[in-house]
Amino acid sequence: MSTLRLLHIQDHLITNKSNCPDRSMAQSPLTTHILNTAQGVPATHVAVSVSRLEDKDWVEIARGVTNSDGRCPDLLTSQTFIPGTYKMKFATAEYWESLKMPSFYPYIEIVFYILDTSQKYHIALLLSPFSYSTYRGS
């Protein structure tokens, strides 16, 4: 098995505390996965922030960076996850600049409602330099 593949597997098994904030819980109720569809690979090292709308102002409640699989699985704790309007912001300009590729969107914001906090919410982002698509996954 190649070293690269072993490192990829290791990233799934070992938690790196620098990637996403709270490692104390088993799984965040809100996760994300970013795929670079232009190259057919996970989008690694993309900065992600989560904000909640509170009294007409966005308040950042979490921040992280995608891992080698394009995921940031531990963004929130169940204590910070309450019903409301949320926004995930993805720093796409820096990502494309790191690949030395031109792009059109400097960042992407996805706004969504959380009504039932007992459910798991997975925000998937399919990304290319000049387009993107998103959906709620499982």
Secondary structure, 3 states (H helix, E strand, C coil): CCHHHHHHHHHHHCCCCCCCCCCCCCCCCEEEEEEECCCCEECCCCEEEEEEEECCEEEEEEEEECCCCCECCCCCCCCCCCCEEEEEEECHHHHHHHCCCCCCCCCEEEEEEECCCCCCEEEEEEEECCEEEEEEEC
